[in-house]
């Protein structure tokens, strides 16, 4: 019987009983349990963290029947031990009752589930009391699983005062863990961000962070081998539906949904996107808007960040791993939330970041364009693309200026020097930029490459008072067209100069290469 696609299924027991596909991660989980008493894992939303938490919960509760046929079935000491699961997606809405009351709600539900009555008043006191009473009641050390530990902070990243207030509440709450060390068997904390240990887990000096550990890179998400082993029949169905051969399908799946490299090497496919793709058999955006695009775009707008600087960019390991709510590095935040991934290292040992795949690349550009113009993506791109296909650069520039003129003044940040720079960049990308970072010229790369049936347009944009001629010269001197030398299509260099004061393309040149 064909196993089902567990889209959105985060409960391990429910998944197994429903005959859903489970890519066996239990060998990696076993290794995790032998690594450290305290473990931390950062992954983007919808990447399987909650399923991992649920798997561990059922494992420690001794439900061996659920693990039939999995690696760990015959490699684990099956004995029921008390488990506390704290999920910051559960409980009462923090927006309505405040974080302290929301945490109280989660703890009280866990106490009820375990047959324990809490009398302490503070969050920290209740966690301490719950661990202590479960240990005394069962005589077994307690397993503590915390999912989305940072949600109350990340959700308010653009509201500094609220984020700092929540951080202090959580720091005090998590402080109870160390004092209960002798009663705890294993602790796993998962979340999106990797806030500095000093700012959140100052008392957990021996917290093992496996977020970028090569041994645990595949603990969440699907590898290529997972797709071949567990989804072979779904691949066959997709090939039939799309009228494509298996090699072609694999290439397209890789292009759209592969590319996450949390350790810098191991390729991970987005699990939420893959499940949806196999269900609908259509290459499109599935994960993107389930992440945090609005939060990131609001942050980018508010801080005047140039979008161009976020692609194919370098960052130190220290900055990538640790940041504080009062001093956030947008590149680190985009990496941790899944919108950028590691593509290599530069000569200085810094990590190189870029978009992981076409789903994120295309969707983020479209989302940015909509946010920056207050208009639905797609209202102007057809005219621009039609002009390019016809070789009509004048018509293309006219369409670009029509878009600029339609932007309401009130949505343009007054002090944002990078607004129009970012706008023209994402506009060009939404029109068909398809050059991956690995294919960039050794001297750099063009701002956009747009391919039509007859031509390859190589774009460079500048901000006034720089001239269009300088852009044309840059394209030629740096050899941006070199990688397309074997392509028979006409190569056309296009240089655009944007005047942010006049809100238009003030000058442009084109030249056949």
Long-range contacts (C-beta under 8 A, 24 or more apart in sequence): 2-233, 3-230, 5-234, 5-275, 5-278, 5-279, 6-275, 7-272, 7-275, 7-276, 7-279, 8-272, 9-51, 10-50, 10-51, 10-54, 11-51, 11-54, 12-51, 12-54, 12-55, 12-57, 12-58, 12-66, 13-54, 13-58, 13-63, 13-66, 15-51, 16-66, 17-66, 21-230, 21-231, 22-70, 22-230, 23-222, 23-226, 23-229, 23-230, 24-70, 24-71, 25-52, 25-55, 25-218, 25-219, 25-220, 26-55, 26-59, 26-67, 26-70, 26-71, 26-72, 27-71, 27-72, 27-75, 28-215, 28-216, 28-218, 28-219, 29-55, 29-56, 29-59, 29-72, 29-219, 30-71, 30-72, 30-75, 30-76, 31-215, 31-216, 32-188, 32-210, 32-216, 32-219, 33-186, 35-208, 35-210, 36-206, 36-207, 36-208, 37-181, 37-184, 37-185, 37-186, 37-187, 37-206, 38-177, 38-187, 38-189, 38-204, 38-206, 38-207, 38-208, 39-186, 39-187, 39-188, 39-189, 39-207, 39-208, 39-210, 40-188, 40-189, 40-190, 40-194, 40-201, 40-207, 40-208, 40-209, 40-210, 40-211, 41-188, 41-189, 41-190, 41-209, 41-210, 41-211, 41-216, 41-219, 41-220, 42-190, 42-191, 42-192, 42-193, 42-194, 42-209, 42-211, 42-336, 43-190, 43-192, 43-211, 43-220, 43-221, 43-262, 43-338, 44-192, 44-291, 44-336, 44-337, 44-338, 45-192, 45-290, 45-291, 45-292, 45-337, 45-338, 46-270, 46-271, 46-272, 46-287, 46-290, 46-291, 47-220, 47-221, 47-270, 47-271, 47-272, 47-338, 48-220, 48-221, 48-271, 49-147, 49-148, 49-190, 49-191, 49-220, 50-87, 50-89, 50-147, 50-148, 51-220, 52-188, 52-190, 52-219, 52-220, 53-85, 53-87, 53-145, 53-147, 53-188, 53-190, 56-83, 56-143, 56-145, 56-188, 57-83, 57-85, 57-143, 57-145, 60-143, 60-185, 60-186, 79-140, 80-140, 81-138, 81-140, 81-141, 81-142, 81-143, 81-185, 82-114, 82-134, 82-135, 82-137, 82-138, 82-140, 82-142, 82-143, 83-142, 83-143, 83-144, 83-145, 84-110, 84-114, 84-130, 84-131, 84-134, 84-142, 84-143, 84-144, 84-145, 85-110, 85-145, 85-147, 86-110, 86-144, 86-145, 86-146, 86-147, 87-146, 87-147, 87-148, 88-146, 88-147, 88-148, 88-149, 88-150, 88-151, 88-152, 89-147, 89-148, 89-151, 94-152, 94-155, 99-152, 99-165, 99-166, 99-169, 99-170, 100-169, 102-152, 103-169, 103-173, 123-169, 123-172, 123-173, 124-172, 124-173, 124-175, 124-176, 125-176, 127-173, 127-176, 127-177, 127-180, 128-176, 128-179, 128-180, 131-176, 131-180, 131-183, 131-184, 132-180, 132-183, 135-183, 140-185, 141-183, 141-184, 141-185, 142-180, 142-183, 142-184, 142-185, 143-184, 143-185, 143-186, 143-187, 144-177, 144-184, 144-186, 144-187, 144-188, 145-187, 145-188, 146-187, 146-188, 146-189, 146-190, 147-190, 147-191, 148-190, 148-191, 148-192, 149-174, 149-189, 149-190, 149-191, 149-200, 150-191, 150-192, 150-193, 150-195, 150-200, 151-191, 151-192, 153-193, 153-195, 153-325, 154-191, 154-192, 154-193, 154-292, 154-295, 155-295, 157-295, 157-299, 157-325, 157-328, 157-333, 158-295, 158-298, 158-299, 158-302, 160-325, 160-326, 163-325, 164-325, 164-326, 167-195, 167-199, 167-200, 167-325, 170-200, 171-199, 171-200, 171-201, 171-202, 174-200, 174-201, 174-203, 174-204, 175-202, 175-203, 177-203, 177-204, 178-203, 178-204, 192-292, 192-336, 192-337, 193-323, 193-333, 193-336, 193-337, 194-321, 194-322, 194-323, 194-332, 194-336, 195-322, 195-323, 195-324, 195-325, 196-322, 196-323, 196-324, 197-322, 199-324, 199-325, 209-321, 211-262, 211-321, 212-262, 212-263, 212-264, 212-321, 213-263, 214-263, 214-265, 214-266, 217-261, 217-262, 217-263, 217-265, 217-266, 217-268, 218-266, 218-268, 220-268, 220-271, 221-260, 221-268, 221-269, 221-270, 221-271, 222-268, 222-269, 222-271, 222-274, 223-266, 223-267, 223-268, 223-269, 224-254, 224-258, 224-267, 224-269, 226-269, 227-253, 227-269, 227-274, 231-274, 231-278, 234-278, 235-278, 237-278, 237-281, 238-277, 238-278, 238-281, 241-281, 242-281, 252-283, 253-277, 255-357, 255-358, 256-283, 256-357, 256-358, 256-359, 257-357, 257-359, 258-356, 258-357, 259-341, 259-355, 259-356, 259-357, 260-338, 260-341, 260-356, 260-357, 261-341, 261-342, 261-343, 261-356, 262-341, 262-342, 263-342, 264-342, 264-344, 264-345, 264-351, 270-338, 270-356, 270-357, 270-359, 273-359, 284-359, 285-359, 285-362, 285-363, 286-359, 287-338, 287-359, 287-360, 288-359, 288-360, 288-363, 288-364, 288-367, 289-363, 289-367, 291-337, 291-338, 291-339, 292-337, 293-339, 293-363, 293-364, 293-367, 296-330, 296-333, 296-334, 296-337, 296-339, 297-367, 297-368, 297-371, 299-328, 299-330, 299-333, 300-330, 300-368, 300-422, 301-371, 301-372, 301-413, 301-416, 302-413, 303-330, 304-413, 304-415, 304-416, 304-417, 304-418, 304-419, 305-330, 305-418, 305-422, 306-418, 306-421, 306-422, 306-425, 307-368, 307-418, 307-421, 307-422, 307-425, 307-426, 308-421, 308-422, 308-425, 308-447, 310-334, 310-340, 310-353, 311-354, 311-355, 311-437, 312-343, 312-352, 312-353, 312-354, 312-437, 312-440, 312-445, 313-340, 313-352, 313-353, 313-354, 314-346, 314-348, 314-350, 314-351, 314-352, 314-353, 315-350, 315-351, 315-353, 316-350, 316-351, 317-349, 317-350, 317-351, 320-351, 339-364, 343-437, 343-438, 352-437, 354-437, 361-429, 361-433, 362-430, 365-426, 365-429, 365-430, 365-433, 366-430, 368-422, 368-426, 369-423, 369-426, 369-427, 369-430, 372-407, 372-411, 372-419, 372-422, 372-423, 372-426, 373-403, 373-406, 373-407, 373-411, 373-423, 374-407, 374-408, 374-411, 375-403, 375-406, 375-407, 377-430, 381-430, 381-431, 384-431, 385-431, 385-432, 385-452, 388-431, 388-450, 388-452, 388-455, 388-457, 389-452, 389-453, 389-454, 391-454, 391-455, 393-494, 393-508, 393-510, 397-496, 397-505, 397-508, 400-424, 400-427, 400-496, 400-505, 401-504, 401-505, 403-427, 404-503, 404-504, 404-505, 405-503, 405-504, 407-503, 417-500, 419-500, 420-463, 420-498, 420-500, 420-503, 421-461, 421-463, 421-498, 421-500, 424-461, 424-496, 424-498, 424-505, 425-461, 428-459, 428-461, 439-483, 441-478, 441-479, 441-480, 441-482, 441-483, 442-479, 443-477, 443-478, 443-479, 444-478, 444-480, 445-480, 446-475, 446-480, 449-480, 449-484, 451-489, 452-489, 453-489, 454-489, 454-490, 455-489, 455-490, 455-491, 455-492, 456-481, 456-484, 456-487, 456-489, 456-490, 456-491, 456-492, 457-492, 457-494, 458-491, 458-492, 458-493, 458-494, 458-513, 459-494, 459-495, 459-496, 460-493, 460-494, 460-495, 460-496, 461-495, 461-496, 461-497, 461-498, 462-495, 462-496, 462-497, 462-498, 463-497, 463-498, 463-499, 463-500, 464-497, 464-498, 464-499, 464-500, 464-501, 464-506, 464-507, 466-497, 467-497, 467-507, 468-495, 468-496, 468-497, 468-507, 468-508, 468-509, 469-495, 469-509, 470-495, 471-495, 471-496, 471-497, 471-509, 472-509, 472-511, 475-513, 476-513, 481-513
